[in-house]
């Protein structure tokens, strides 16, 4: 896993110090992790994955080629939207109903706030 962190970080042109700043961890921790001298927690992996713009599972995938699966930089082409939609639905179906309901409330609130902002801007015009 440490080698994957190093490979992805280097491919993105990020130093250990920069990754540490982005993830809220120390440069020493990143160094030890990459060299297999330090264990990791789920929380630290989440912070590193977020800082690298990948999913946590991407830190454990064995690479047969140099290019890591970087989520943030993958363009979504029109033909792939259906597959992306299906993936999202499959992930949501695995979540407990209260969690899905929670996210539904948050999304509805976000839509309402955006719509209110649009209405407010139109009224000021």
KELOSE-830318 format. One record per atom (N, C-alpha, C, CB): atom name; y negated, z, x; residue number from 1. Coordinates in nm, 2 decimals, always signed. Each point is the difference from the previous one (the first is absolute). Last residue first. Glycine has a CB too. Layout:
% KELOSE-830318
<CA <Y Z X> NUM> ...
This chain:
% KELOSE-830318
<N <-4.20 -0.97 -3.18> 125> <CA <-0.05 -0.13 +0.03> 125> <C <-0.10 -0.05 -0.11> 125> <CB <+0.21 -0.05 +0.11> 125> <N <+0.05 +0.46 -0.13> 124> <CA <-0.12 +0.01 +0.09> 124> <C <-0.06 -0.13 +0.03> 124> <CB <+0.10 +0.20 +0.10> 124> <N <+0.30 -0.17 -0.36> 123> <CA <-0.11 +0.06 -0.08> 123> <C <-0.13 +0.01 +0.09> 123> <CB <+0.17 +0.12 -0.14> 123> <N <+0.23 -0.27 +0.34> 122> <CA <-0.05 -0.10 -0.09> 122> <C <-0.12 +0.05 -0.08> 122> <CB <+0.23 -0.10 -0.02> 122> <N <+0.00 +0.40 +0.30> 121> <CA <-0.07 -0.10 +0.08> 121> <C <-0.06 -0.11 -0.09> 121> <CB <+0.15 +0.04 +0.20> 121> <N <+0.13 +0.28 -0.40> 120> <CA <-0.13 +0.07 +0.05> 120> <C <-0.08 -0.10 +0.08> 120> <CB <+0.11 +0.22 +0.01> 120> <N <+0.32 -0.36 -0.15> 119> <CA <-0.09 +0.01 -0.12> 119> <C <-0.14 +0.06 +0.05> 119> <CB <+0.20 +0.03 -0.16> 119> <N <+0.14 -0.04 +0.48> 118> <CA <-0.04 -0.14 -0.04> 118> <C <-0.10 +0.00 -0.11> 118> <CB <+0.22 -0.09 +0.08> 118> <N <-0.02 +0.50 +0.04> 117> <CA <-0.09 -0.05 +0.10> 117> <C <-0.05 -0.14 -0.02> 117> <CB <+0.12 +0.15 +0.16> 117> <N <+0.21 +0.02 -0.44> 116> <CA <-0.13 +0.07 -0.03> 116> <C <-0.10 -0.04 +0.10> 116> <CB <+0.12 +0.19 -0.10> 116> <N <+0.31 -0.35 +0.16> 115> <CA <-0.06 -0.06 -0.11> 115> <C <-0.13 +0.06 -0.03> 115> <CB <+0.22 -0.06 -0.09> 115> <N <+0.03 +0.26 +0.42> 114> <CA <-0.04 -0.14 +0.05> 114> <C <-0.07 -0.07 -0.12> 114> <CB <+0.18 -0.01 +0.17> 114> <N <+0.02 +0.42 -0.26> 113> <CA <-0.12 +0.02 +0.09> 113> <C <-0.05 -0.13 +0.04> 113> <CB <+0.09 +0.22 +0.08> 113> <N <+0.30 -0.23 -0.34> 112> <CA <-0.11 +0.05 -0.08> 112> <C <-0.13 +0.01 +0.09> 112> <CB <+0.16 +0.12 -0.16> 112> <N <+0.25 -0.22 +0.38> 111> <CA <-0.05 -0.11 -0.08> 111> <C <-0.12 +0.03 -0.08> 111> <CB <+0.24 -0.09 -0.01> 111> <N <-0.03 +0.44 +0.24> 110> <CA <-0.06 -0.09 +0.09> 110> <C <-0.06 -0.12 -0.07> 110> <CB <+0.16 +0.08 +0.18> 110> <N <+0.10 +0.22 -0.43> 109> <CA <-0.13 +0.06 +0.04> 109> <C <-0.08 -0.09 +0.09> 109> <CB <+0.10 +0.23 -0.03> 109> <N <+0.34 -0.35 -0.07> 108> <CA <-0.08 -0.02 -0.12> 108> <C <-0.14 +0.06 +0.03> 108> <CB <+0.20 +0.01 -0.15> 108> <N <+0.12 +0.05 +0.48> 107> <CA <-0.04 -0.14 -0.01> 107> <C <-0.09 -0.02 -0.12> 107> <CB <+0.22 -0.07 +0.11> 107> <N <-0.04 +0.50 -0.06> 106> <CA <-0.09 -0.03 +0.11> 106> <C <-0.05 -0.14 -0.01> 106> <CB <+0.11 +0.17 +0.14> 106> <N <+0.23 -0.04 -0.44> 105> <CA <-0.13 +0.06 -0.03> 105> <C <-0.10 -0.03 +0.10> 105> <CB <+0.12 +0.19 -0.12> 105> <N <+0.31 -0.34 +0.21> 104> <CA <-0.06 -0.07 -0.11> 104> <C <-0.13 +0.06 -0.04> 104> <CB <+0.23 -0.06 -0.08> 104> <N <+0.02 +0.29 +0.40> 103> <CA <-0.06 -0.12 +0.05> 103> <C <-0.07 -0.09 -0.10> 103> <CB <+0.17 +0.01 +0.19> 103> <N <+0.08 +0.36 -0.34> 102> <CA <-0.11 +0.05 +0.08> 102> <C <-0.08 -0.12 +0.06> 102> <CB <+0.12 +0.21 +0.05> 102> <N <+0.29 -0.29 -0.27> 101> <CA <-0.11 +0.03 -0.10> 101> <C <-0.12 +0.04 +0.07> 101> <CB <+0.17 +0.07 -0.16> 101> <N <+0.21 -0.14 +0.43> 100> <CA <-0.05 -0.12 -0.05> 100> <C <-0.12 +0.02 -0.10> 100> <CB <+0.23 -0.11 +0.03> 100> <N <+0.00 +0.49 +0.12> 99> <CA <-0.08 -0.06 +0.11> 99> <C <-0.06 -0.13 -0.05> 99> <CB <+0.15 +0.11 +0.17> 99> <N <+0.14 +0.11 -0.47> 98> <CA <-0.13 +0.07 +0.02> 98> <C <-0.09 -0.06 +0.11> 98> <CB <+0.11 +0.21 -0.09> 98> <N <+0.34 -0.39 +0.02> 97> <CA <-0.10 -0.04 -0.10> 97> <C <-0.13 +0.08 +0.01> 97> <CB <+0.19 -0.05 -0.15> 97> <N <+0.11 -0.04 +0.59> 96> <CA <+0.02 +0.08 -0.12> 96> <C <-0.12 -0.04 -0.10> 96> <CB <+0.12 +0.19 +0.13> 96> <N <+0.05 -0.56 +0.22> 95> <CA <-0.08 +0.13 +0.00> 95> <C <+0.02 +0.07 -0.13> 95> <CB <-0.17 -0.11 +0.14> 95> <N <+0.36 -0.32 -0.03> 94> <CA <+0.07 +0.10 +0.07> 94> <C <-0.08 +0.14 +0.00> 94> <CB <+0.10 -0.18 +0.15> 94> <N <-0.27 -0.23 -0.34> 93> <CA <+0.11 +0.04 -0.08> 93> <C <+0.08 +0.11 +0.07> 93> <CB <+0.01 -0.23 -0.09> 93> <N <-0.37 +0.02 +0.31> 92> <CA <-0.05 +0.09 -0.11> 92> <C <+0.12 +0.05 -0.08> 92> <CB <-0.22 -0.12 -0.01> 92> <N <+0.31 -0.19 +0.35> 91> <CA <-0.05 +0.13 +0.06> 91> <C <-0.04 +0.09 -0.11> 91> <CB <-0.07 -0.11 +0.21> 91> <N <+0.17 -0.32 -0.34> 90> <CA <+0.13 +0.06 +0.04> 90> <C <-0.04 +0.14 +0.06> 90> <CB <+0.11 -0.22 +0.05> 90> <N <-0.47 -0.06 -0.17> 89> <CA <+0.07 +0.05 -0.12> 89> <C <+0.13 +0.08 +0.04> 89> <CB <-0.09 -0.20 -0.13> 89> <N <-0.14 -0.02 +0.48> 88> <CA <-0.08 +0.11 -0.06> 88> <C <+0.07 +0.06 -0.12> 88> <CB <-0.22 -0.10 +0.09> 88> <N <+0.40 -0.29 +0.09> 87> <CA <+0.02 +0.12 +0.09> 87> <C <-0.07 +0.12 -0.05> 87> <CB <+0.02 -0.16 +0.19> 87> <N <-0.08 -0.24 -0.42> 86> <CA <+0.13 +0.05 -0.03> 86> <C <+0.03 +0.12 +0.10> 86> <CB <+0.08 -0.23 -0.07> 86> <N <-0.49 +0.00 +0.13> 85> <CA <+0.00 +0.07 -0.13> 85> <C <+0.14 +0.06 -0.03> 85> <CB <-0.17 -0.16 -0.08> 85> <N <+0.14 -0.11 +0.46> 84> <CA <-0.08 +0.12 +0.02> 84> <C <+0.00 +0.08 -0.13> 84> <CB <-0.14 -0.11 +0.18> 84> <N <+0.33 -0.31 -0.21> 83> <CA <+0.09 +0.08 +0.08> 83> <C <-0.07 +0.14 +0.03> 83> <CB <+0.11 -0.20 +0.10> 83> <N <-0.37 -0.13 -0.32> 82> <CA <+0.11 +0.05 -0.09> 82> <C <+0.09 +0.09 +0.08> 82> <CB <-0.01 -0.21 -0.13> 82> <N <-0.33 +0.00 +0.37> 81> <CA <-0.05 +0.10 -0.08> 81> <C <+0.11 +0.06 -0.10> 81> <CB <-0.23 -0.11 +0.02> 81> <N <+0.25 -0.27 +0.31> 80> <CA <+0.06 +0.13 +0.03> 80> <C <-0.04 +0.11 -0.09> 80> <CB <+0.01 -0.07 +0.24> 80> <N <-0.19 -0.38 -0.25> 79> <CA <+0.14 -0.01 -0.03> 79> <C <+0.07 +0.13 +0.02> 79> <CB <-0.01 -0.23 +0.06> 79> <N <-0.45 +0.18 +0.06> 78> <CA <+0.01 +0.00 -0.14> 78> <C <+0.15 +0.00 -0.04> 78> <CB <-0.21 -0.13 -0.02> 78> <N <+0.08 +0.37 +0.47> 77> <CA <-0.02 -0.14 -0.05> 77> <C <+0.04 +0.00 -0.15> 77> <CB <+0.04 -0.10 +0.23> 77> <N <-0.21 +0.49 +0.13> 76> <CA <+0.09 -0.02 -0.12> 76> <C <-0.03 -0.14 -0.05> 76> <CB <+0.01 +0.25 -0.06> 76> <N <-0.05 -0.03 +0.58> 75> <CA <-0.07 -0.06 -0.12> 75> <C <+0.10 -0.03 -0.11> 75> <CB <-0.16 -0.11 +0.16> 75> <N <+0.16 +0.50 +0.23> 74> <CA <+0.08 -0.11 -0.06> 74> <C <-0.08 -0.06 -0.12> 74> <CB <+0.21 +0.12 +0.07> 74> <N <-0.35 +0.26 +0.21> 73> <CA <-0.04 -0.13 +0.05> 73> <C <+0.08 -0.11 -0.07> 73> <CB <-0.07 +0.10 +0.21> 73> <N <+0.15 +0.37 -0.29> 72> <CA <-0.14 -0.02 -0.02> 72> <C <-0.04 -0.15 +0.03> 72> <CB <-0.05 +0.25 +0.04> 72> <N <+0.49 -0.08 +0.05> 71> <CA <-0.03 -0.01 -0.15> 71> <C <-0.14 -0.05 -0.02> 71> <CB <+0.17 +0.18 -0.05> 71> <N <+0.19 -0.25 +0.46> 70> <CA <-0.13 +0.06 -0.02> 70> <C <-0.04 -0.03 -0.15> 70> <CB <-0.07 -0.02 +0.25> 70> <N <+0.51 +0.00 +0.08> 69> <CA <-0.03 -0.03 -0.14> 69> <C <-0.13 +0.08 -0.04> 69> <CB <+0.24 -0.04 -0.06> 69> <N <-0.13 -0.15 +0.57> 68> <CA <+0.04 +0.11 -0.10> 68> <C <-0.05 -0.04 -0.14> 68> <CB <-0.02 +0.17 +0.18> 68> <N <+0.17 -0.48 +0.27> 67> <CA <-0.10 +0.02 -0.10> 67> <C <+0.04 +0.11 -0.10> 67> <CB <-0.06 -0.23 +0.02> 67> <N <+0.33 +0.06 +0.36> 66> <CA <-0.12 +0.08 +0.04> 66> <C <-0.08 +0.04 -0.12> 66> <CB <+0.00 -0.11 +0.22> 66> <N <+0.52 +0.01 -0.28> 65> <CA <-0.10 -0.07 +0.06> 65> <C <-0.12 +0.09 +0.01> 65> <CB <+0.08 -0.22 -0.10> 65> <N <+0.30 +0.39 -0.07> 64> <CA <+0.07 -0.11 +0.08> 64> <C <-0.10 -0.09 +0.06> 64> <CB <+0.20 +0.02 -0.16> 64> <N <-0.22 +0.52 +0.00> 63> <CA <-0.06 -0.13 +0.01> 63> <C <+0.09 -0.10 +0.07> 63> <CB <-0.23 +0.11 -0.01> 63> <N <+0.30 +0.36 -0.30> 62> <CA <+0.03 -0.06 +0.13> 62> <C <-0.06 -0.14 +0.00> 62> <CB <+0.21 +0.14 +0.04> 62> <N <-0.40 +0.28 -0.33> 61> <CA <+0.07 -0.12 +0.00> 61> <C <+0.03 -0.05 +0.14> 61> <CB <-0.10 -0.06 -0.22> 61> <N <-0.15 +0.46 +0.08> 60> <CA <+0.14 +0.01 +0.03> 60> <C <+0.07 -0.13 +0.01> 60> <CB <-0.01 +0.22 -0.10> 60> <N <-0.45 -0.17 -0.02> 59> <CA <+0.01 +0.07 +0.12> 59> <C <+0.14 +0.02 +0.05> 59> <CB <-0.21 +0.12 -0.06> 59> <N <+0.09 -0.31 -0.37> 58> <CA <-0.03 -0.09 +0.11> 58> <C <+0.01 +0.06 +0.14> 58> <CB <-0.14 -0.13 -0.15> 58> <N <+0.16 +0.38 -0.26> 57> <CA <+0.13 -0.06 +0.03> 57> <C <-0.01 -0.10 +0.12> 57> <CB <+0.07 +0.03 -0.24> 57> <N <-0.46 +0.17 +0.05> 56> <CA <+0.07 +0.09 +0.09> 56> <C <+0.13 -0.06 +0.04> 56> <CB <-0.10 +0.20 -0.11> 56> <N <-0.29 -0.53 -0.01> 55> <CA <+0.08 +0.09 -0.07> 55> <C <+0.08 +0.09 +0.10> 55> <CB <+0.02 -0.15 -0.20> 55> <N <-0.49 -0.07 +0.35> 54> <CA <+0.14 -0.04 -0.04> 54> <C <+0.06 +0.11 -0.08> 54> <CB <+0.02 -0.13 +0.21> 54> <N <-0.46 +0.12 +0.04> 53> <CA <+0.00 -0.10 -0.11> 53> <C <+0.14 -0.05 -0.04> 53> <CB <-0.23 -0.06 +0.07> 53> <N <+0.06 +0.40 +0.27> 52> <CA <+0.05 -0.13 +0.05> 52> <C <+0.00 -0.11 -0.11> 52> <CB <+0.13 +0.12 +0.17> 52> <N <-0.25 +0.33 -0.27> 51> <CA <-0.09 -0.04 +0.11> 51> <C <+0.03 -0.14 +0.05> 51> <CB <-0.03 +0.24 +0.06> 51> <N <+0.32 -0.03 -0.37> 50> <CA <-0.12 -0.04 -0.07> 50> <C <-0.10 -0.05 +0.11> 50> <CB <+0.04 +0.17 -0.18> 50> <N <+0.36 -0.01 +0.34> 49> <CA <+0.02 -0.12 -0.07> 49> <C <-0.12 -0.05 -0.07> 49> <CB <+0.24 +0.07 -0.04> 49> <N <-0.25 +0.35 +0.26> 48> <CA <+0.01 -0.11 +0.09> 48> <C <+0.02 -0.13 -0.07> 48> <CB <+0.10 +0.15 +0.17> 48> <N <-0.11 +0.24 -0.43> 47> <CA <-0.13 -0.02 +0.06> 47> <C <+0.00 -0.12 +0.10> 47> <CB <-0.04 +0.25 -0.03> 47> <N <+0.45 -0.12 -0.17> 46> <CA <-0.09 -0.05 -0.10> 46> <C <-0.13 -0.03 +0.06> 46> <CB <+0.12 +0.12 -0.18> 46> <N <+0.18 +0.11 +0.45> 45> <CA <+0.04 -0.14 -0.02> 45> <C <-0.09 -0.07 -0.10> 45> <CB <+0.24 +0.05 +0.07> 45> <N <-0.29 +0.41 -0.01> 44> <CA <-0.05 -0.07 +0.11> 44> <C <+0.03 -0.15 +0.00> 44> <CB <+0.02 +0.21 +0.13> 44> <N <+0.15 +0.06 -0.48> 43> <CA <-0.14 +0.00 +0.00> 43> <C <-0.06 -0.08 +0.12> 43> <CB <+0.00 +0.22 -0.13> 43> <N <+0.46 -0.12 +0.11> 42> <CA <-0.03 -0.10 -0.09> 42> <C <-0.15 -0.02 -0.01> 42> <CB <+0.21 +0.06 -0.13> 42> <N <-0.05 +0.12 +0.59> 41> <CA <+0.02 +0.04 -0.14> 41> <C <-0.04 -0.12 -0.09> 41> <CB <-0.06 +0.25 +0.06> 41> <N <+0.26 -0.20 +0.48> 40> <CA <-0.10 -0.04 -0.09> 40> <C <+0.03 +0.06 -0.14> 40> <CB <-0.04 -0.22 +0.13> 40> <N <+0.14 +0.30 +0.45> 39> <CA <+0.05 -0.03 -0.14> 39> <C <-0.11 -0.04 -0.09> 39> <CB <+0.19 +0.16 +0.04> 39> <N <-0.17 -0.23 +0.51> 38> <CA <-0.05 +0.08 -0.11> 38> <C <+0.06 -0.04 -0.13> 38> <CB <-0.22 +0.03 +0.13> 38> <N <+0.28 -0.26 +0.29> 37> <CA <+0.00 +0.14 +0.04> 37> <C <-0.05 +0.10 -0.10> 37> <CB <-0.04 -0.09 +0.22> 37> <N <+0.08 -0.42 -0.20> 36> <CA <+0.12 +0.07 -0.05> 36> <C <+0.01 +0.15 +0.05> 36> <CB <+0.11 -0.22 +0.00> 36> <N <-0.47 -0.13 +0.05> 35> <CA <+0.10 +0.01 +0.11> 35> <C <+0.12 +0.08 -0.03> 35> <CB <-0.19 -0.01 +0.15> 35> <N <-0.17 -0.07 -0.47> 34> <CA <+0.04 -0.13 +0.05> 34> <C <+0.11 +0.01 +0.11> 34> <CB <-0.23 -0.08 -0.06> 34> <N <+0.04 +0.48 -0.10> 33> <CA <+0.08 -0.06 -0.10> 33> <C <+0.05 -0.14 +0.05> 33> <CB <-0.13 +0.12 -0.18> 33> <N <-0.17 +0.12 +0.45> 32> <CA <+0.13 +0.06 +0.00> 32> <C <+0.10 -0.06 -0.10> 32> <CB <-0.11 +0.21 +0.07> 32> <N <-0.34 -0.36 -0.06> 31> <CA <+0.06 -0.03 +0.12> 31> <C <+0.15 +0.05 +0.00> 31> <CB <-0.23 +0.00 +0.12> 31> <N <-0.05 +0.12 -0.48> 30> <CA <+0.04 -0.15 +0.00> 30> <C <+0.08 -0.04 +0.12> 30> <CB <-0.21 -0.05 -0.14> 30> <N <+0.02 +0.48 +0.14> 29> <CA <+0.11 +0.00 -0.10> 29> <C <+0.05 -0.15 -0.01> 29> <CB <-0.10 +0.20 -0.12> 29> <N <-0.28 -0.12 +0.39> 28> <CA <+0.12 +0.05 +0.06> 28> <C <+0.12 -0.01 -0.09> 28> <CB <-0.14 +0.15 +0.13> 28> <N <-0.28 -0.26 -0.30> 27> <CA <+0.05 -0.11 +0.09> 27> <C <+0.13 +0.05 +0.07> 27> <CB <-0.24 -0.09 +0.03> 27> <N <+0.12 +0.31 -0.51> 26> <CA <-0.05 +0.00 +0.14> 26> <C <+0.06 -0.12 +0.08> 26> <CB <-0.03 +0.25 -0.01> 26> <N <-0.08 -0.26 -0.53> 25> <CA <+0.09 +0.07 +0.09> 25> <C <-0.06 +0.00 +0.14> 25> <CB <+0.21 -0.07 -0.14> 25> <N <-0.38 -0.16 -0.26> 24> <CA <-0.03 +0.14 -0.01> 24> <C <+0.10 +0.09 +0.09> 24> <CB <-0.10 -0.04 -0.23> 24> <N <+0.06 -0.46 +0.15> 23> <CA <+0.10 +0.07 -0.07> 23> <C <-0.03 +0.15 -0.01> 23> <CB <+0.16 -0.17 +0.08> 23> <N <-0.45 -0.14 +0.15> 22> <CA <+0.02 -0.05 -0.13> 22> <C <+0.10 +0.08 -0.08> 22> <CB <-0.05 -0.23 +0.09> 22> <N <-0.03 +0.34 +0.36> 21> <CA <-0.12 +0.02 -0.08> 21> <C <+0.02 -0.04 -0.14> 21> <CB <-0.14 -0.03 +0.21> 21> <N <+0.49 -0.06 +0.09> 20> <CA <-0.02 +0.15 -0.02> 20> <C <-0.12 +0.03 -0.09> 20> <CB <+0.11 +0.04 +0.22> 20> <N <-0.04 -0.48 -0.07> 19> <CA <+0.10 +0.03 -0.10> 19> <C <-0.01 +0.15 -0.04> 19> <CB <+0.15 -0.18 +0.09> 19> <N <-0.42 +0.04 +0.27> 18> <CA <-0.05 -0.06 -0.13> 18> <C <+0.10 +0.03 -0.11> 18> <CB <-0.12 -0.18 +0.12> 18> <N <+0.25 +0.30 +0.31> 17> <CA <-0.11 +0.08 -0.04> 17> <C <-0.06 -0.04 -0.14> 17> <CB <-0.05 +0.04 +0.25> 17> <N <+0.40 -0.29 -0.04> 16> <CA <+0.05 +0.12 -0.05> 16> <C <-0.12 +0.09 -0.05> 16> <CB <+0.20 -0.01 +0.16> 16> <N <-0.30 -0.50 -0.17> 15> <CA <+0.04 +0.09 +0.10> 15> <C <+0.06 +0.13 -0.07> 15> <CB <-0.18 -0.09 +0.16> 15> <N <+0.17 -0.43 -0.34> 14> <CA <-0.05 +0.13 -0.02> 14> <C <+0.05 +0.09 +0.11> 14> <CB <-0.01 -0.03 -0.25> 14> <N <+0.11 -0.45 +0.12> 13> <CA <-0.11 +0.02 +0.09> 13> <C <-0.07 +0.14 -0.01> 13> <CB <-0.03 -0.24 +0.00> 13> <N <+0.42 +0.03 -0.24> 12> <CA <-0.13 +0.01 -0.07> 12> <C <-0.11 +0.02 +0.10> 12> <CB <+0.12 +0.09 -0.20> 12> <N <+0.31 -0.10 +0.37> 11> <CA <-0.02 -0.13 -0.07> 11> <C <-0.13 +0.00 -0.07> 11> <CB <+0.25 -0.03 -0.03> 11> <N <-0.11 +0.44 +0.21> 10> <CA <-0.04 -0.10 +0.11> 10> <C <-0.03 -0.14 -0.06> 10> <CB <+0.13 +0.13 +0.17> 10> <N <+0.04 +0.21 -0.46> 9> <CA <-0.13 +0.04 +0.05> 9> <C <-0.05 -0.10 +0.10> 9> <CB <+0.05 +0.24 -0.04> 9> <N <+0.39 -0.29 -0.11> 8> <CA <-0.09 -0.04 -0.11> 8> <C <-0.15 +0.03 +0.05> 8> <CB <+0.18 +0.05 -0.18> 8> <N <+0.17 +0.08 +0.47> 7> <CA <+0.00 -0.15 -0.01> 7> <C <-0.11 -0.04 -0.11> 7> <CB <+0.24 -0.01 +0.07> 7> <N <-0.16 +0.48 +0.00> 6> <CA <-0.07 -0.06 +0.11> 6> <C <-0.01 -0.15 -0.02> 6> <CB <+0.09 +0.18 +0.15> 6> <N <+0.15 +0.05 -0.47> 5> <CA <-0.14 +0.04 -0.01> 5> <C <-0.07 -0.07 +0.11> 5> <CB <+0.06 +0.22 -0.10> 5> <N <+0.40 -0.27 +0.11> 4> <CA <-0.06 -0.08 -0.10> 4> <C <-0.15 +0.03 -0.02> 4> <CB <+0.22 -0.01 -0.11> 4> <N <+0.03 +0.27 +0.41> 3> <CA <-0.02 -0.13 +0.05> 3> <C <-0.06 -0.10 -0.10> 3> <CB <+0.20 +0.03 +0.15> 3> <N <-0.07 +0.40 -0.29> 2> <CA <-0.12 +0.01 +0.09> 2> <C <-0.03 -0.14 +0.06> 2> <CB <+0.05 +0.24 +0.05> 2> <N <+0.34 -0.18 -0.31> 1> <CA <-0.12 +0.00 -0.08> 1> <C <-0.12 +0.00 +0.09> 1> <CB <+0.12 +0.12 -0.18> 1> 
